[in-house]
Every structure is written in structure tokens, then in C-alpha cells.
Amino acid sequence: MATTTKMVYKNEDNLMINTRLMKITGLYQLLDSRTSKIFGQNMLKCMSLFQLSIMFITVVIFLANTYYFSDDINAVMQYSILFVCDVLSILKLYVTIVKSDTIWNCIQMTSIDDLSYKYHNRSILRNGQLKSKSYSILIMFMWMNLIILWALAPLFVTNYFLEVEVKNKIYRYRFNIMNFVFPATDQFYNDNFVIYYCIEFACLIIWCHCTMNFDVLLLSTNITFKYQLKTIANSFSAFNITHYIKNNFTKNIKHHKESELIFDFKSIIYDQQRVIENMRNIYRIFQPVILTQLASESIIIILLSCIIMMNYFNGISLISAMNLRLFAAVLTFTFHIYVICYLFDDVNQQKDSINFALYSNDWTQSNTQHKHLLLHAMRMNNAENLRLHVTQNRIVNFKMFTSIMRKAYSILSVLGKMCAKKT
């Protein structure tokens, strides 16, 4: 179980995460205990609770809408997708709020200067810092582009109406962002479409904000772990034994150099242990969310593709605004799964490379104590099978991404043939 330690505020410019972006989105203030308080509580946490309440309301609306359109399979799938997305966003925000102190302490350990061994190649960490910031901006624009497309679509689709039958009377509501069914007549709704549009757009922004914040945090920490492990592996492989014993003729100098050798090697091992412990704490927090997310997004991709096929066989063009926004959602969720699987696979491979780095250093000329330490480090690395497991035998990696895509393609192929036969 992760323990809460005293927070040490380090130079923000040296943190591997994109602190500037996190401050813009409010994530940094949400995690930082120094943030302004309202009635003794973190101001951003209070605002996040307001966001949670809004999303809980939208969950209820999606369930009600599913009931209203229970005889329309296309509408049921759309509301099911929105329901799952909303529940995922609630889970992400809830975990971030509840585990904010532990996450904050883990973030403080992502500083470039956090590793204790003085001869680490810090340029590797700086490269990781740049990559972390780049990926954070990429994931932010990915979600923002999606909500922009979804928000703009109703402005271009003016000839499509949502039909609701109540007491043998048909109500025709204009197509909107998420198509909430409000307790209002179709005439009143259509006459005040802009107001209802703004309500749905506000809900969409809140969903995107919660989803984007969690993903920025997840990707930043993963990239940090990769480059910290890469730095440690580089230090192990470049550890020069002859540097410590060369041209040392007297016994006292040789003994001093050997002590320095052992101390430096222990420093690298200590850095490795701290990074692994930080990974363990983050994985423990993120694992339930990530596994739920991968399963849910796989289902969402299949459902979205089914809706596109049904729209096409119902005479709606593939390049219509309605289908284009669905295509954008499919591509976004597919890319999102790919990035998650790719980064976790990258971290796994980097961790596995440490043993090779240990063996690559010039250990044959070292003393017995150093050889014992090196063997201990290898055994420790082998014993520490830190992976994000889906099942006992399956882990989150690139192989999982290809498996998800193959299964999705197989299901869609069968459904496509069934739709083609019906037409």
C-alpha cells in the first residue's frame, strides 16, 4: 500500500511532466495541496465535485434516453456509447481526486534532478521531458479536435430530426450534439435550439476536460518512467570499473577507490529501486481505470462502426456531417488505445533492457563485492515482474492493441455481411 510522504516542492521547470499545460487545465492545482481553499477544501477539488455532479446528471439522462428509444437500435447504441464515455470520465476524475496526494508525491519524483547518481546522463532525461510535453499537447489536441467536430456537426445537419413517440403522438426534435431528450415540446425545443445546444456543449466540454486531464497525467508518467529507466540502463552499461582502479598503486588509495566504486554502483541500484517503487504506486492507482478504459473503448469502437454501417445502408452518405463525426470518434479512440498500449510496451521493454545493461558493463575487472552487488541487481530486476496485467497471462502492450483490432475487425466483418444481406 502506498504511503503518504511529506511533499517536497521542487523546481517545476525540472519536472518531466508538462506543468504549464497542467496549470492551464487546472490539473496541477487539483493535485497541489497549496491551492487556494474554500471552507478548508481545495478550490479545484470543489469545482471537480461540481463536474462530477453534472456528469452524474448526464448519466441519468442517457439512461432515460435509452428507455425512450428502446425500439430504435441505432439510438440505443449511440446513447450506450455516450453512457460508457460518461461513466469512464467519472471514474477518471474520481480516482484523480481521491488519490491526489499520492499522485502529487509521485509527480515530485519525476524531476530531472531526482536521481541520486551524479554521473547519470541528464540529456536523456531532458529528451524525455520534451517528449512528455509533446505527447501531452498531442493528446490534448486529439480530444479537443473530437469535441469540435461533434459540436459543429449539428450546425450543418438541419434536415435530420429525432422522433419521439409519446401517447401516440410523434415529436420531432432537431439533431443536437448528444441529443438529450428534454421535457419540452418539439416546437419549443426547436425554437430555442441555441439554448439547448449550449447546455449540451457545456456537458461535452466538462467530459472532455476530465478525460483529457487524466490522459495527460497517464502519458506523462509513462514517458517519465521510460526515460528514467533508460537513463539508469545507460549508467549501468557505461559504468567503468577501470576508472576506479587504474594507476592506483598504494593499498590505501586502492581501498578508497573501491569504496567509491561500491558507493556509486549502489547509488544506481537505489535509483532503480526508487523508480520501480514510483511505478508500482502509479500502476496501483491507474490499473483499474486503464483496464476498464481499454475494454470500454474497444466496445465503443465496434458500436461506432456499427452505427456508421447502419447509417450507410439507410441511405446516409459516408461523408455526411453525421458520419464524419462518428469516423472522427473511431479514429480518436483507436489512436488512444494505440498510444496507451505502445507506451506501456515501451516501458516494459526498457525495464527488461536493464539486465543486459548490467551485464554489458566491464564487471570482469571488478572486485568480489561489486560482482555480488551486480548479481543481486540482476536477480532483483528479474524478480520485479512489474507489468500492467489484464489477466495473469496477458499484459498491456502492443500485442494487446493488435489483438483488440483483429477482434474488432472480425466482429465488424460479420455485422457488415448481415447488414448487406438485409438490404
Disulfide bonds with the S-S distance in Angstrom:
none
